[in-house]
Amino acid sequence: MPYVTTADGAEDSKKIDVPCQSTGVLSATLVQQPTLKIYPGFPHGMCTTHPEVINPDLLAFIKG
């Protein structure tokens, strides 16, 4: 099953004009049977700040 992941980026988006949530949702519509994971409030460095949440999801993605 293909995965599409995205960071929420809400706090970071306040600094720059990037529609993070809408681009992640749009990307997921381009993939057959996607799994879209949005991590509300997580920063762009979420692999470092929240490894207990991100690492299992990354492993699932790698194992496909």
PLY file of the C-alpha trace (Angstrom):
ply
format ascii 1.0
element vertex 64
property float x
property float y
property float z
element edge 63
property int vertex1
property int vertex2
end_header
0.00 0.00 0.00
1.55 3.38 -0.97
2.07 5.94 1.76
1.94 9.72 1.58
3.14 11.51 4.69
3.13 15.17 5.60
3.84 17.32 8.61
1.04 19.53 9.83
3.37 22.53 9.77
0.72 24.87 11.18
3.18 26.77 13.35
5.82 26.90 10.61
3.20 27.95 8.06
2.51 31.09 10.08
6.03 32.22 9.14
5.70 31.40 5.44
2.76 31.09 3.07
2.60 27.33 2.36
-0.69 25.41 2.35
0.82 22.26 3.94
-2.39 20.45 4.69
-3.96 21.07 1.30
-0.83 19.99 -0.59
-0.61 16.75 1.39
-4.24 15.97 0.69
-3.77 16.79 -3.01
-0.69 14.55 -3.21
-2.64 11.67 -1.69
-5.28 11.95 -4.41
-2.60 11.28 -7.04
-1.63 7.88 -5.59
-3.69 4.69 -5.76
-4.78 3.45 -2.32
-2.80 6.04 -0.36
-2.32 6.25 3.38
-2.12 9.91 4.36
-0.75 10.68 7.80
-0.94 14.23 9.13
0.82 15.02 12.38
-0.95 18.06 13.88
1.40 20.49 15.57
4.57 18.59 14.63
7.46 20.73 13.31
9.48 20.00 10.18
12.07 18.30 12.40
9.48 15.84 13.67
11.79 12.83 13.22
13.97 14.30 15.94
11.34 15.83 18.21
8.82 12.96 18.11
10.72 9.75 17.20
8.35 7.57 19.26
5.54 8.50 16.85
7.42 8.95 13.58
9.79 5.95 13.65
7.06 3.26 13.63
5.35 5.04 10.73
8.63 5.31 8.81
9.35 1.63 9.35
5.87 0.73 8.08
6.51 2.88 5.01
9.88 1.26 4.34
8.46 -2.25 4.73
5.68 -1.22 2.33
0 1
1 2
2 3
3 4
4 5
5 6
6 7
7 8
8 9
9 10
10 11
11 12
12 13
13 14
14 15
15 16
16 17
17 18
18 19
19 20
20 21
21 22
22 23
23 24
24 25
25 26
26 27
27 28
28 29
29 30
30 31
31 32
32 33
33 34
34 35
35 36
36 37
37 38
38 39
39 40
40 41
41 42
42 43
43 44
44 45
45 46
46 47
47 48
48 49
49 50
50 51
51 52
52 53
53 54
54 55
55 56
56 57
57 58
58 59
59 60
60 61
61 62
62 63
